[in-house]
């Protein structure tokens, strides 16, 4: 039976460095960009978008089955800017405020929502 040292010696040094850095690193590994469950509603037609995600990996789905992929960027004033795109090239962007998230699409429609 191989010893523990033999098992560790067989692991590439880069992996050991990643493990060591992940355990003993003083800075935070994950960003503080909010995430969770997103829910939006378009004001005029009450079309809904809902989904989940954190940081650069956000995924929403609308009532018609379209998938919107997006990302979140933290601004200097601690607000967060969200950008979502669908496969057809449509874009929805917006910024968080104290009461929730307000998004606008290319046609000027307003979407209001929250993160749970």
HUJO-V572434 format. One record per residue. N is the residue number from 1. PHI is phi in whole degrees, 0 to 359 (none if undefined). PSI is psi in radians with two decimals (NA if undefined). D_LAST is the distance of its C-alpha to the last C-alpha in Angstrom with 1 decimal. Layout:
BEGIN
n->N phi->PHI psi->PSI d_last->D_LAST
n->N phi->PHI psi->PSI d_last->D_LAST
END
This chain:
BEGIN
n->1 phi->none psi->2.25 d_last->50.4
n->2 phi->289 psi->2.57 d_last->49.0
n->3 phi->282 psi->2.94 d_last->48.1
n->4 phi->298 psi->-0.68 d_last->44.8
n->5 phi->298 psi->-0.69 d_last->46.3
n->6 phi->294 psi->-0.63 d_last->47.3
n->7 phi->293 psi->-0.76 d_last->43.8
n->8 phi->292 psi->-0.66 d_last->42.3
n->9 phi->294 psi->-0.45 d_last->45.2
n->10 phi->278 psi->-0.21 d_last->44.5
n->11 phi->278 psi->2.36 d_last->40.9
n->12 phi->302 psi->2.53 d_last->40.9
n->13 phi->296 psi->-0.52 d_last->40.7
n->14 phi->297 psi->-0.69 d_last->37.8
n->15 phi->294 psi->-0.71 d_last->35.6
n->16 phi->297 psi->-0.70 d_last->36.7
n->17 phi->297 psi->-0.72 d_last->36.0
n->18 phi->296 psi->-0.71 d_last->32.4
n->19 phi->294 psi->-0.82 d_last->31.9
n->20 phi->300 psi->-0.79 d_last->33.6
n->21 phi->294 psi->-0.67 d_last->31.6
n->22 phi->292 psi->-0.57 d_last->28.3
n->23 phi->277 psi->-0.76 d_last->29.4
n->24 phi->254 psi->0.18 d_last->31.2
n->25 phi->289 psi->2.39 d_last->29.6
n->26 phi->275 psi->-0.46 d_last->29.0
n->27 phi->276 psi->2.77 d_last->26.4
n->28 phi->290 psi->2.42 d_last->22.8
n->29 phi->281 psi->-0.69 d_last->22.5
n->30 phi->260 psi->2.57 d_last->18.9
n->31 phi->283 psi->2.91 d_last->17.8
n->32 phi->263 psi->0.39 d_last->15.3
n->33 phi->290 psi->2.25 d_last->13.4
n->34 phi->293 psi->2.68 d_last->9.7
n->35 phi->206 psi->-3.10 d_last->8.1
n->36 phi->135 psi->-2.47 d_last->5.9
n->37 phi->264 psi->2.22 d_last->5.1
n->38 phi->255 psi->2.46 d_last->6.5
n->39 phi->219 psi->2.17 d_last->8.1
n->40 phi->231 psi->2.65 d_last->11.3
n->41 phi->223 psi->2.27 d_last->14.4
n->42 phi->285 psi->2.33 d_last->17.9
n->43 phi->294 psi->-0.73 d_last->19.6
n->44 phi->282 psi->-0.79 d_last->23.0
n->45 phi->254 psi->-0.04 d_last->22.7
n->46 phi->55 psi->0.52 d_last->19.2
n->47 phi->291 psi->2.44 d_last->18.8
n->48 phi->248 psi->2.54 d_last->15.3
n->49 phi->238 psi->2.40 d_last->13.7
n->50 phi->211 psi->2.67 d_last->10.9
n->51 phi->172 psi->-2.84 d_last->10.5
n->52 phi->213 psi->2.97 d_last->9.4
n->53 phi->149 psi->3.02 d_last->11.0
n->54 phi->219 psi->2.40 d_last->11.9
n->55 phi->61 psi->-2.07 d_last->14.6
n->56 phi->273 psi->0.04 d_last->17.3
n->57 phi->236 psi->1.31 d_last->16.2
n->58 phi->252 psi->2.49 d_last->13.7
n->59 phi->218 psi->2.12 d_last->14.5
n->60 phi->240 psi->2.76 d_last->13.8
n->61 phi->227 psi->2.42 d_last->16.0
n->62 phi->260 psi->-3.13 d_last->17.5
n->63 phi->294 psi->-0.35 d_last->19.4
n->64 phi->266 psi->0.05 d_last->22.6
n->65 phi->89 psi->0.04 d_last->21.5
n->66 phi->288 psi->2.45 d_last->21.5
n->67 phi->261 psi->2.21 d_last->19.5
n->68 phi->251 psi->2.13 d_last->18.2
n->69 phi->254 psi->2.49 d_last->18.1
n->70 phi->209 psi->-3.10 d_last->17.0
n->71 phi->215 psi->2.86 d_last->16.7
n->72 phi->235 psi->2.37 d_last->15.4
n->73 phi->235 psi->2.26 d_last->18.1
n->74 phi->277 psi->2.28 d_last->18.1
n->75 phi->268 psi->2.96 d_last->20.6
n->76 phi->295 psi->-0.53 d_last->23.2
n->77 phi->270 psi->0.37 d_last->21.8
n->78 phi->70 psi->0.10 d_last->18.5
n->79 phi->275 psi->2.88 d_last->16.7
n->80 phi->237 psi->2.30 d_last->15.2
n->81 phi->258 psi->2.21 d_last->16.9
n->82 phi->252 psi->2.44 d_last->15.4
n->83 phi->227 psi->2.22 d_last->18.0
n->84 phi->235 psi->2.47 d_last->17.9
n->85 phi->227 psi->2.51 d_last->21.1
n->86 phi->254 psi->2.98 d_last->22.4
n->87 phi->296 psi->-0.35 d_last->25.6
n->88 phi->276 psi->-0.04 d_last->27.6
n->89 phi->95 psi->0.05 d_last->27.1
n->90 phi->284 psi->2.56 d_last->24.9
n->91 phi->231 psi->2.46 d_last->22.5
n->92 phi->233 psi->2.22 d_last->19.5
n->93 phi->230 psi->2.72 d_last->18.9
n->94 phi->185 psi->3.10 d_last->17.1
n->95 phi->228 psi->2.57 d_last->16.0
n->96 phi->280 psi->2.66 d_last->13.3
n->97 phi->225 psi->-2.98 d_last->14.5
n->98 phi->291 psi->-0.42 d_last->13.8
n->99 phi->262 psi->-0.22 d_last->12.5
n->100 phi->158 psi->-2.66 d_last->10.2
n->101 phi->239 psi->2.38 d_last->11.5
n->102 phi->240 psi->2.16 d_last->14.9
n->103 phi->242 psi->2.65 d_last->16.5
n->104 phi->229 psi->2.45 d_last->20.2
n->105 phi->261 psi->-3.09 d_last->22.1
n->106 phi->293 psi->-0.34 d_last->25.8
n->107 phi->265 psi->0.03 d_last->27.0
n->108 phi->88 psi->0.10 d_last->25.4
n->109 phi->287 psi->2.51 d_last->22.8
n->110 phi->255 psi->2.32 d_last->19.8
n->111 phi->243 psi->2.25 d_last->16.2
n->112 phi->244 psi->2.52 d_last->13.6
n->113 phi->193 psi->-2.93 d_last->9.8
n->114 phi->211 psi->2.90 d_last->6.4
n->115 phi->247 psi->2.25 d_last->3.8
n->116 phi->255 psi->NA d_last->0.0
END
